[in-house]
Amino acid sequence: MTQSLGKITFCVIFLGILPLCFGGAHHITWYLACAAALILTALTLQLSPADEPAKTYKLFSKLEWSIFALFAIISSISLTWHAVQSFEHPVLGLIYPQANLTGLTGFLSTLILLLTPLFIFSVNDGKFLRKALQLSALATALIALTQWFSDNGLLLWVFAPQYIFESTRARWPFVNPNHLGAFLLIPTLLSVDQLLTWGIPTVRDFIRNTKKRSRSSAPFPLLAALCALFTITGILAAQSRLAWGACAIGMLAVLTSKIINAEMRRKEKFAVVALSFICALGLGWGLMLSERVASLVGDRFDLARATTLEDVRFEYATDANKLFKRAPLLGIGPGGFARDISSVARPSLAGLNPVYLHNDVWQFFIEYGLFAGICLLALMLTVMLGFSGANAVITVCCVVVLLLCLLDFPFRIGALVAQFGVLLALGKTSRTKSLSK
C-alpha cells in the first residue's frame, strides 16, 4: 500500500504538478523536483523487496551498463577538468563560474529525473504508467485548448512565467508552444498503439466473417481514444512544425509495425492500411474545412519556406561550431554555450544571448567534448535497440525523443525530462515481458 502511494505521488508530482509549473522551465522547480525524486526513490528502495534493484539491473545488457559507466567516467573527467579551471579572487577566494554551476546542476538534475523512475516503478507497473502518461497529456491538452481561445499571456489567466511573450499558438501550461507539442507526442503514440492493438483484430474478424464476427477480447480503450483525440488536436493547435512531423512519422511507424506483426492475410493488411489512410484523410479534410485552421496551417508552412535558411536557430548552430573547435576533446564546460556564444556569434545576432542551442545533442558535444558525446549517442542507440525486441512503440517513442533532441532542447525542460524518465520505466516493463517469453 505504501509503495503504491509512493508511485501515485511520483506521477502526481512529475506528470501533474511539474507540467503546471510552466513545464518545469524555471530552475527552482528543477531543484524541488529532483529533491522529491530522490526522497521517493529512497523510500521506494527501502520498502521494496531486496532483489528489486537487482531485477532492474538485469533488464539492461552488460553492453548498456558498460557504455553508461564509460559515459559517467568521461563526463566526470570533463566536469573535473573544468572545475579546476576556477580562478582565485583576491577577496572571495576560489571562484567557480556561475554558468558552469548552472550547467552542472542542470546535467545532474537531468540524470536524476531520467533514472529515478527506473527504481521507483516495478516491472509490473506497465498499465499504470501508460494510464498515468495518458491522463497527464489529456489534462495538459485540455488546459492548452481551453486557454488558446483567450490567451492573455498568463497561465490560467493568472500566473506569469519568467519570460513573457505574445503568441497566437496553443502553449499553456508550457511557455513555449514547441514544448507543449513535444509533451503531447509520447502519450499520443502510446494511445494510437493501444487503439491499433484493439482495432486491427476487430477489423480482421469483421473481414473474415461479417455475419458472425467475434468481438475483440479486449474492451474498447476509451481513455486511449480520448487522449489521442485531444492530444492530436493540441499538437495541431501548438502549430509546432517539429511536433507535426514527429507525430506523423511516429504514427506511421507504429501503424507499420502493427501491420507487419499482425496475424493477418495480405488482403486484410491492405484493408487496414486503406482504412487508416481514409481516416487520416477524412480528419485532415475536416480540419481544413475550418477557415481558421486552414489559415494557421498555411501561415506556418509559408513561414517555413520564407525563413528556413535564415532561421536564427540554424545560424546559431553554425556559429556554435567555433565553440566546439576550441576544446573538441573535453568541451568548453557545462553552461559554456550560454557563456561563450556571444563571442563567436555573427553581428546580426548581437544582443540575443541564447541559453540553449536548439540541438541538445550538439550542445552536449560542445560542452562535454567528443568522447562524452560519442558515449551519449552510443548509449541512446543501444537502449533503443534493446527496446526494439520488447515493444515497438517504445522504440518509436525513443526515436521521436532523439529527433526532438536534434532540433530543439527538450532535455532542458523539467516536465519533458520527467516524462522521458517515465517512458524508460515503461520500457523496463516491456523488457520484462520480452525476457519472459
C-alpha positions in Angstrom: 0.0 0.0 0.0 2.8 2.4 0.9 4.7 1.6 -2.3 1.6 2.2 -4.4 1.1 5.6 -2.6 4.7 6.5 -3.5 4.2 5.7 -7.2 1.0 7.7 -7.3 2.7 10.6 -5.6 5.5 10.5 -8.2 3.1 10.6 -11.1 1.1 13.4 -9.4 4.2 15.5 -8.9 6.1 14.8 -12.1 3.2 14.3 -14.6 0.7 16.6 -13.0 2.2 19.4 -10.9 5.5 19.8 -12.7 3.9 20.5 -16.1 1.7 23.1 -14.5 4.7 24.9 -13.2 5.4 26.3 -16.7 6.7 22.9 -17.7 9.4 23.0 -15.1 11.3 25.6 -17.2 12.5 27.5 -14.1 15.5 26.3 -12.1 13.7 26.3 -8.7 11.2 23.8 -10.0 14.0 21.6 -11.3 15.7 21.5 -7.9 12.5 20.9 -5.9 11.5 18.1 -8.4 14.9 16.4 -8.0 14.7 16.6 -4.2 11.3 14.9 -4.4 12.5 12.3 -6.8 15.5 11.3 -4.6 13.3 11.1 -1.5 10.7 9.0 -3.2 13.4 6.7 -4.7 15.0 6.3 -1.2 11.6 5.4 0.3 10.7 3.0 -2.5 14.0 1.1 -2.3 13.7 0.9 1.5 10.2 -0.6 1.2 10.7 -2.7 -1.9 11.9 -6.3 -1.9 15.7 -6.7 -1.5 16.1 -8.1 -5.0 14.2 -5.4 -6.8 17.3 -3.3 -7.7 19.0 -6.4 -9.0 16.0 -7.1 -11.3 16.3 -3.6 -12.7 20.0 -4.2 -13.3 19.4 -7.5 -15.2 16.9 -6.0 -17.5 19.6 -4.0 -19.2 22.5 -5.7 -21.0 26.1 -5.6 -19.9 26.9 -3.6 -23.0 24.4 -0.9 -22.0 25.7 -0.7 -18.4 29.3 -0.7 -19.7 28.6 2.2 -22.1 26.7 4.1 -19.3 29.7 3.6 -16.9 32.0 4.8 -19.6 29.7 7.8 -20.2 29.7 8.6 -16.5 33.5 8.3 -16.2 34.3 10.5 -19.2 31.6 13.1 -18.2 33.2 13.2 -14.7 36.6 13.7 -16.2 35.3 16.6 -18.3 33.5 18.1 -15.2 36.6 17.7 -13.1 38.8 19.3 -15.7 36.6 22.4 -15.9 36.2 22.5 -12.1 40.0 23.1 -11.8 39.7 25.9 -14.2 38.3 28.0 -11.4 40.1 31.2 -10.6 41.3 32.8 -7.4 39.5 36.0 -6.4 41.6 38.4 -4.2 38.7 38.8 -1.7 36.2 35.9 -2.3 38.7 33.2 -2.8 38.2 30.3 -5.3 35.5 31.2 -7.8 33.6 28.7 -10.0 32.0 30.4 -13.0 28.2 30.8 -12.5 27.5 29.5 -16.0 29.4 26.3 -15.1 27.5 25.9 -11.9 24.1 26.2 -13.7 25.2 23.8 -16.4 26.5 21.3 -13.8 23.3 21.4 -11.7 21.2 21.0 -14.9 23.2 18.0 -16.0 22.9 16.3 -12.6 19.1 17.2 -12.4 18.5 15.6 -15.8 20.2 12.4 -14.8 18.1 12.2 -11.6 14.8 12.8 -13.3 15.7 10.2 -16.0 17.0 7.4 -13.8 14.9 7.6 -10.6 11.7 6.2 -12.3 13.6 3.1 -13.1 13.9 2.3 -9.4 10.6 3.7 -8.3 8.4 1.6 -10.6 8.5 -2.2 -10.7 8.3 -4.5 -13.7 4.5 -4.9 -13.1 3.6 -1.2 -13.5 3.2 -1.1 -17.3 -0.5 -0.4 -17.4 -0.3 2.1 -14.5 2.4 4.1 -16.3 0.6 4.1 -19.6 -2.6 5.4 -18.0 -0.6 8.0 -16.0 1.0 9.3 -19.2 -2.3 9.4 -21.0 -4.1 11.2 -18.1 -1.3 13.8 -17.8 -1.3 14.5 -21.5 -5.2 14.7 -21.6 -5.3 17.2 -18.8 -2.5 19.2 -20.4 -4.1 19.3 -23.8 -7.5 20.4 -22.3 -5.7 23.3 -20.5 -3.9 24.3 -23.7 -7.0 24.1 -25.8 -9.2 25.9 -23.3 -6.8 28.8 -22.9 -5.9 29.0 -26.5 -9.0 30.9 -27.4 -8.4 33.7 -24.9 -4.7 33.8 -24.1 -3.8 36.9 -22.1 -0.1 35.9 -21.7 -0.7 34.3 -18.2 -1.1 30.7 -17.3 -4.7 30.0 -16.3 -5.1 33.8 -16.9 -3.4 34.5 -13.5 0.2 33.2 -13.3 3.1 34.9 -15.0 6.2 33.0 -16.2 9.7 34.4 -16.0 9.7 35.2 -19.7 6.5 36.6 -21.2 5.8 36.9 -24.9 2.8 37.0 -27.0 1.7 34.0 -29.0 -1.2 33.0 -31.2 -0.4 29.4 -30.7 -1.6 27.0 -28.0 1.1 26.7 -25.4 -0.1 26.6 -21.8 0.9 25.3 -19.3 4.2 25.4 -21.1 5.6 28.8 -22.1 6.9 27.6 -25.5 4.3 26.1 -27.9 7.0 23.7 -29.2 7.4 22.2 -25.8 3.7 21.7 -25.5 3.7 19.8 -28.7 6.7 17.7 -27.6 5.0 16.8 -24.3 1.9 15.5 -26.1 3.8 13.4 -28.5 4.7 10.3 -26.5 1.2 9.8 -24.9 -0.3 10.3 -28.4 1.8 7.5 -29.9 1.1 5.2 -26.9 -2.6 5.8 -27.4 -2.5 5.2 -31.1 -0.7 2.0 -30.5 -3.3 0.9 -28.0 -6.1 1.8 -30.4 -4.5 -0.2 -33.2 -4.0 -3.2 -30.8 -7.7 -3.2 -30.3 -8.8 -2.2 -33.8 -6.7 -4.5 -36.0 -8.2 -7.7 -34.7 -11.6 -6.2 -34.8 -11.2 -5.3 -38.5 -9.7 -8.7 -39.2 -12.7 -10.5 -37.6 -15.1 -8.3 -39.5 -13.5 -9.1 -42.8 -13.3 -12.8 -42.2 -16.9 -13.3 -41.1 -19.2 -10.3 -41.5 -22.3 -12.1 -40.2 -20.8 -13.9 -37.1 -17.7 -11.8 -36.4 -16.3 -12.4 -32.9 -15.9 -9.4 -30.7 -12.5 -8.3 -29.6 -11.5 -9.9 -26.3 -10.2 -6.6 -25.0 -12.7 -3.7 -24.2 -12.6 -0.6 -26.2 -9.7 1.6 -24.9 -11.8 4.7 -24.1 -9.0 6.6 -22.3 -6.6 6.0 -25.2 -9.3 7.3 -27.7 -9.9 10.4 -25.6 -6.2 11.0 -25.1 -5.5 10.6 -28.9 -8.3 12.9 -29.8 -7.3 15.8 -27.6 -3.6 15.4 -27.8 -3.6 15.3 -31.6 -5.8 18.4 -31.5 -3.4 20.0 -29.0 -0.4 19.2 -31.3 -2.2 20.8 -34.2 -3.1 23.9 -32.1 0.5 24.3 -30.9 1.5 24.8 -34.5 4.9 23.3 -34.0 6.2 22.0 -37.3 8.7 19.7 -35.5 5.8 18.2 -33.4 3.7 17.8 -36.6 6.5 16.0 -38.4 7.4 13.8 -35.4 3.8 12.9 -34.8 3.2 11.9 -38.4 6.4 9.9 -38.6 5.7 8.2 -35.3 2.1 7.2 -36.1 3.2 5.9 -39.5 6.0 3.8 -37.8 3.5 2.5 -35.2 1.0 1.5 -37.9 3.7 -0.2 -40.0 5.0 -2.2 -37.0 1.5 -3.3 -36.1 0.6 -4.4 -39.6 3.9 -6.3 -40.1 3.5 -8.2 -36.9 -0.3 -8.8 -37.2 -1.5 -12.3 -37.9 -3.5 -11.3 -41.0 -3.6 -12.2 -44.6 -2.2 -9.8 -47.2 -5.7 -8.6 -48.2 -6.6 -7.9 -44.6 -3.5 -5.9 -44.0 -4.2 -3.9 -47.2 -7.7 -3.2 -45.8 -6.3 -1.9 -42.5 -3.9 0.4 -44.4 -6.7 1.7 -46.6 -9.0 2.3 -43.6 -6.2 4.1 -41.8 -5.5 6.3 -44.8 -9.2 7.1 -45.2 -9.5 8.1 -41.6 -6.4 10.3 -41.7 -7.5 11.9 -45.0 -11.0 12.5 -43.6 -9.6 14.0 -40.4 -7.3 16.3 -42.4 -10.0 17.3 -44.8 -12.4 18.0 -41.9 -9.9 20.2 -40.2 -9.1 22.1 -43.3 -12.7 23.0 -43.8 -12.3 25.3 -40.8 -11.1 28.7 -42.2 -9.1 29.4 -39.1 -7.3 26.0 -39.1 -6.5 26.3 -42.8 -5.2 29.8 -42.3 -2.9 28.9 -39.4 -1.5 25.8 -41.1 -0.9 27.8 -44.3 0.9 30.5 -42.4 3.2 28.1 -40.6 4.3 26.5 -43.8 4.7 29.9 -45.5 6.9 30.9 -42.7 9.0 27.8 -43.0 9.5 28.4 -46.7 10.4 32.0 -46.2 12.8 31.8 -43.2 14.3 28.3 -43.1 17.7 29.3 -44.5 17.8 32.5 -42.4 16.4 30.9 -39.2 18.2 32.2 -36.1 18.4 28.6 -34.7 20.4 27.4 -37.7 22.6 30.5 -37.7 23.5 29.8 -34.1 24.1 26.2 -34.8 26.6 27.2 -37.5 28.3 29.7 -35.2 28.4 27.2 -32.3 30.8 25.0 -34.4 33.5 27.5 -33.5 33.0 26.8 -29.8 33.4 23.1 -30.4 36.8 23.7 -32.2 38.0 25.5 -29.0 38.1 22.3 -27.0 36.9 19.3 -29.1 38.0 16.6 -26.7 36.8 17.7 -23.2 34.4 20.5 -24.3 34.2 24.1 -23.1 32.4 23.1 -19.8 28.8 22.8 -18.5 26.9 26.0 -19.3 29.7 27.0 -21.7 27.4 27.6 -24.6 25.4 30.3 -22.8 28.7 31.8 -21.5 30.6 32.0 -24.8 28.2 32.0 -27.7 28.1 35.8 -27.8 31.9 35.8 -28.5 31.5 33.8 -31.7 28.0 34.8 -32.9 27.7 36.8 -36.1 27.0 40.5 -35.8 23.4 40.2 -36.9 22.7 38.1 -33.8 24.3 40.5 -31.3 22.3 41.0 -28.1 20.1 37.8 -28.3 22.3 35.8 -25.9 20.5 32.4 -26.0 21.0 30.0 -23.1 20.4 26.8 -25.2 21.2 25.7 -28.7 18.3 24.2 -30.5 20.1 20.9 -30.6 20.6 19.1 -27.3 23.0 16.5 -28.7 25.3 19.0 -30.4 25.3 21.3 -27.3 26.4 18.3 -25.2 29.2 17.7 -27.6 30.2 21.4 -27.4 30.1 21.5 -23.6 31.4 18.0 -22.6 33.6 17.1 -25.6 33.8 14.5 -28.3 34.4 11.4 -26.1 31.4 12.1 -23.8 29.2 12.9 -26.8 30.1 9.7 -28.6 29.3 7.7 -25.4 26.0 9.5 -25.1 25.0 8.7 -28.7 26.1 5.0 -28.2 24.1 4.8 -25.0 20.9 6.2 -26.7 21.3 3.8 -29.6 21.9 0.7 -27.5 18.9 1.5 -25.3 16.7 2.0 -28.3 17.9 -1.3 -29.9 17.2 -3.0 -26.6 13.6 -1.8 -26.6 13.1 -2.9 -30.2 12.9 -6.6 -29.2 10.3 -5.9 -26.5 7.8 -3.3 -27.6 8.0 -1.5 -31.0 6.1 1.6 -29.8 8.7 2.3 -27.0 11.4 2.2 -29.7 9.3 4.6 -31.9 8.9 6.9 -28.9 12.7 6.9 -28.3 13.3 7.7 -31.9 10.9 10.6 -31.6 12.7 11.8 -28.5 16.1 11.7 -30.4 14.5 13.7 -33.3 13.3 16.3 -30.8 16.8 16.5 -29.3 18.4 17.1 -32.7 16.1 20.1 -33.5 15.1 21.5 -30.1 16.2 21.4 -26.4 13.6 19.1 -24.6 16.2 17.9 -22.1 16.3 21.5 -20.7 12.6 21.4 -19.7 11.9 19.6 -16.5 8.4 18.2 -17.4 9.8 16.7 -20.6 12.7 15.1 -18.9 10.4 13.6 -16.2 8.2 12.2 -19.0 11.1 10.7 -20.8 12.1 9.0 -17.5 8.7 7.5 -17.1 9.0 6.3 -20.7 12.2 4.5 -19.8 10.4 2.9 -16.8 7.6 1.8 -19.2 10.2 0.3 -21.5 11.6 -1.6 -18.5 8.2 -3.3 -18.0 8.2 -4.2 -21.7 11.6 -5.8 -21.5 10.4 -7.9 -18.7 7.6 -9.4 -20.9 10.1 -9.9 -23.7 12.5 -11.8 -21.4 9.7 -14.0 -20.0 8.7 -15.3 -23.4 
